[in-house]
Amino acid sequence: MLVSAKSMLEKAKAGKYAVGQFNINNLEWTKSILLTAQELNSPVILGVSEGAGKYMCGYKTVVGMVKGMIEELGITVPVALHLDHGSYEGAMKCIEAGFSSVMFDGSHYPIDENVAKTTELVRICNEKGLSLEAEVGAIGGEEDGVIGNGECADPNECKMIADLGVTMLAAGIGNIHGKYPANWPGLSFETLAAVSEKVGDMPLVLHGGTGIPADMIKKAISLGVSKINVNTECQLAFAAATREYVEAGKDLQGKGFDPRKLLAPGCEAIKATVKEKMELFGSVGKA
């Protein structure tokens, strides 16, 4: 059973912890994340970028896989299936396909157009009981070809978008997708505090959770961040474990080439990464 992210994030905001959004790229990813969430009794958000949705043969395929898995694996913790950095068209497709949450990234539009499109999506999501994430101020790095420098959001624009009735708000606070460069100045807690003050109880979202030091993550949570997105870190862990397996020649021993064996170490590495993040975010036992 898929749920909206609304109540899990309201609880997180009130309880001063964050729920992890872990992006899925295939069956192994999804299974590893769901099993870890269940084991740790933690709510979880499965993120799907438009590129990953296309790779997995469309949003309906993703919904079918996730719903089937929740049932077959006996997953009882709250699970939201969320479109990550969606276009307006992508958000509409995911709503139709059966996602329980969508993000509309209108940060590259002039603020008036961002407001108009967000208003329309608020109406549709409210009708269907879905949660909606909006973004103000571009997140740095590259995500599906969209490149941003990690600009800091304008707190007044954040309030304008929050007041439209979205569920959660991603505000740029100097965070970046992918690996952080050596000269990264760190998160702007000044911006985060100002945004938090303007939007009140609205749960805030931190994109680009890979590579942000643990103390910064904890401080961000204390200032109102209730959802943290992780993708690159799971990809790096999966790749490193798979590389180790192949370099040790294990794929050449017996039936070591069987994908179930070949991909198993990578799946365990994803589980370990997700567990570490859930512990850091404070969501363990909060389902």
C-alpha positions in Angstrom: 0.0 0.0 0.0 1.5 3.3 -1.1 0.9 6.4 1.0 1.4 10.1 0.6 4.5 11.5 2.2 2.4 14.1 4.1 1.9 12.5 7.4 5.3 10.9 7.6 6.9 14.3 7.0 4.7 16.2 9.4 5.6 13.6 12.1 9.3 14.0 11.2 9.2 17.8 11.4 7.5 17.6 14.8 9.9 14.9 16.0 13.0 16.6 14.7 14.2 13.8 12.5 14.2 13.3 8.7 12.8 10.6 6.4 15.2 9.5 3.6 14.2 9.5 0.0 16.3 6.9 -1.7 16.2 6.9 -5.5 15.5 3.6 -7.2 17.0 2.6 -10.5 15.9 -1.0 -10.8 14.5 -4.1 -9.0 17.6 -4.6 -6.9 17.6 -1.1 -5.6 13.9 -1.1 -4.8 14.1 -4.5 -3.0 17.2 -3.5 -1.0 15.7 -0.2 0.2 12.3 -1.7 1.1 13.8 -4.6 3.1 16.0 -2.2 5.0 13.1 0.2 5.8 11.1 -2.8 7.1 14.0 -4.2 9.1 14.6 -0.8 10.8 10.9 0.0 11.1 11.4 3.3 9.3 9.1 5.2 6.9 10.7 5.6 3.5 10.3 7.5 0.3 11.3 5.8 -3.0 12.4 8.5 -5.5 12.2 8.1 -9.2 13.8 10.7 -11.6 12.3 11.1 -15.0 15.4 9.5 -16.5 15.1 6.5 -14.2 11.4 6.2 -15.0 12.2 6.0 -18.7 15.0 3.5 -18.0 12.6 1.2 -16.0 10.1 1.2 -19.0 7.8 3.9 -17.8 6.0 5.0 -14.6 3.3 2.3 -14.8 6.0 -0.4 -14.8 7.5 1.2 -11.7 4.2 1.4 -9.9 3.5 -2.3 -10.7 6.9 -3.4 -9.4 6.8 -1.4 -6.2 3.2 -2.3 -5.3 3.9 -6.0 -6.1 7.0 -5.9 -4.0 5.3 -4.3 -1.0 2.7 -7.1 -1.1 5.1 -10.0 -1.7 7.7 -8.9 0.8 5.1 -8.1 3.5 6.2 -4.5 3.9 4.2 -2.8 6.5 6.1 0.5 7.1 4.8 3.6 5.3 6.2 3.8 1.7 5.7 6.8 -0.6 6.5 6.5 -4.3 7.7 9.9 -5.4 8.7 11.6 -8.7 12.0 13.4 -8.2 12.6 16.7 -10.0 9.6 16.3 -12.2 8.5 18.5 -15.1 4.9 19.6 -15.1 4.2 16.9 -17.8 6.1 14.3 -15.9 4.2 15.0 -12.7 0.9 14.6 -14.6 2.0 11.2 -16.0 3.0 10.0 -12.5 -0.3 11.1 -11.0 -2.0 9.1 -13.7 0.2 6.0 -13.3 -0.5 5.8 -9.5 2.5 7.5 -7.7 1.6 8.6 -4.2 3.7 11.7 -4.3 5.3 14.0 -6.9 7.8 16.8 -7.1 7.3 19.6 -9.5 10.6 21.4 -10.1 9.6 24.8 -11.4 12.7 26.4 -10.1 14.0 27.3 -13.6 10.7 29.1 -14.5 10.1 32.7 -13.7 8.4 32.8 -10.3 5.0 33.7 -11.7 5.0 30.6 -14.0 6.3 28.4 -11.2 3.4 29.7 -9.0 0.7 29.1 -11.8 1.9 25.5 -12.5 2.3 24.7 -8.8 -1.2 26.0 -8.0 -2.7 23.7 -10.6 -0.8 20.7 -9.2 -1.8 21.5 -5.6 -5.4 21.3 -6.7 -5.0 18.0 -8.5 -2.9 16.4 -5.7 -5.3 17.6 -3.0 -8.2 16.0 -5.0 -6.3 12.7 -5.2 -4.7 12.7 -1.7 -1.1 12.9 -3.0 1.8 14.8 -1.5 3.5 17.5 -3.6 7.0 18.9 -3.4 8.0 22.2 -4.9 11.4 23.7 -5.4 12.7 27.3 -5.1 16.3 28.1 -5.9 18.2 25.6 -8.1 20.1 22.7 -6.5 23.7 22.6 -7.7 25.3 19.9 -9.8 23.6 17.9 -12.6 20.4 15.9 -12.4 19.1 14.5 -15.7 20.8 17.2 -17.7 19.6 20.1 -15.5 22.7 21.9 -14.2 22.6 24.3 -11.2 25.3 26.0 -9.2 23.7 25.5 -5.8 22.1 28.9 -5.6 20.5 29.9 -2.3 16.7 30.3 -2.4 15.0 33.6 -1.7 13.1 33.1 1.6 10.2 35.4 0.4 9.8 33.3 -2.8 9.8 30.2 -0.6 6.9 31.6 1.4 5.0 32.5 -1.7 5.3 28.8 -3.0 4.7 27.3 0.5 1.5 29.4 0.8 0.1 27.8 -2.3 -0.5 24.6 -0.2 2.3 22.3 -1.3 3.2 19.5 1.2 7.0 20.1 1.3 9.5 22.5 0.0 13.0 22.0 -1.4 14.9 25.2 -0.9 18.4 25.6 -2.4 20.8 26.2 0.5 24.1 25.6 -1.4 23.6 21.9 -1.7 24.7 20.0 -4.8 23.7 16.7 -6.6 26.4 14.1 -7.0 29.9 14.3 -5.5 30.8 17.6 -3.7 33.9 19.4 -5.0 36.9 19.9 -2.7 36.2 23.7 -2.5 32.5 23.4 -1.6 31.7 26.1 1.0 29.1 24.0 2.9 25.4 24.5 3.5 24.1 28.0 4.1 22.4 27.6 7.5 21.6 31.3 7.4 19.4 30.7 4.4 17.9 27.6 5.9 17.0 29.4 9.2 15.4 32.3 7.2 13.4 29.9 5.0 12.3 27.9 8.1 11.1 31.0 9.8 9.0 32.1 6.8 7.4 28.8 6.1 6.6 27.7 9.7 5.5 24.1 9.9 6.2 23.2 6.3 8.6 20.2 6.1 11.8 21.2 4.2 13.7 19.0 1.8 17.4 18.7 1.4 18.5 17.4 -2.0 22.0 16.1 -2.7 22.4 14.3 0.6 25.4 12.4 -0.6 28.7 13.6 0.8 27.2 16.3 3.2 29.1 15.8 6.5 27.0 14.2 9.3 27.2 17.2 11.6 25.8 19.4 8.8 23.0 16.9 8.2 22.1 17.0 11.9 22.1 20.8 12.1 19.9 20.9 8.9 17.4 18.6 10.6 17.4 20.8 13.7 16.5 23.7 11.5 13.4 22.1 9.9 14.7 19.7 7.2 12.4 16.7 7.3 13.3 14.9 4.0 16.7 14.1 2.7 17.4 12.7 -0.7 20.1 10.1 -1.3 21.0 8.6 -4.7 24.7 8.9 -5.6 25.9 7.3 -2.4 23.9 4.1 -3.1 25.2 4.0 -6.7 28.8 4.4 -5.5 28.4 1.6 -2.9 26.7 -0.7 -5.4 29.4 -0.1 -8.0 32.3 -0.6 -5.5 30.9 -3.9 -4.2 30.2 -5.2 -7.7 33.7 -4.2 -8.8 35.3 -6.1 -5.9 33.3 -9.2 -6.7 34.4 -9.2 -10.3 38.0 -8.3 -9.6 38.2 -11.2 -7.1 37.2 -13.4 -10.0 34.1 -14.6 -8.1 32.0 -14.4 -11.3 34.2 -17.1 -12.8 33.7 -19.6 -9.9 30.9 -22.1 -10.2 27.7 -20.2 -11.2 29.1 -16.9 -9.9 28.0 -15.2 -13.2 24.4 -15.8 -12.3 23.0 -12.2 -11.9 21.4 -13.2 -8.6 25.0 -13.9 -7.3 26.7 -11.2 -9.3 24.5 -8.5 -8.0 24.1 -9.7 -4.4 27.2 -7.9 -2.9 26.0 -4.7 -4.5 22.5 -5.2 -3.0 24.1 -5.7 0.5 26.1 -2.5 0.0 22.9 -0.5 -0.8 21.3 -2.0 2.3 24.3 -1.0 4.5 24.2 2.6 3.0 20.5 3.0 3.6 20.8 1.7 7.1 23.6 4.2 7.9 21.5 7.0 6.5 18.3 6.1 8.3 20.3 6.0 11.6 21.9 9.4 10.8 18.5 10.9 9.9 16.8 9.5 13.0 14.0 7.7 11.3 14.7 4.2 12.7 11.7 2.9 14.7 9.5 5.8 13.6 7.2 3.9 11.3 
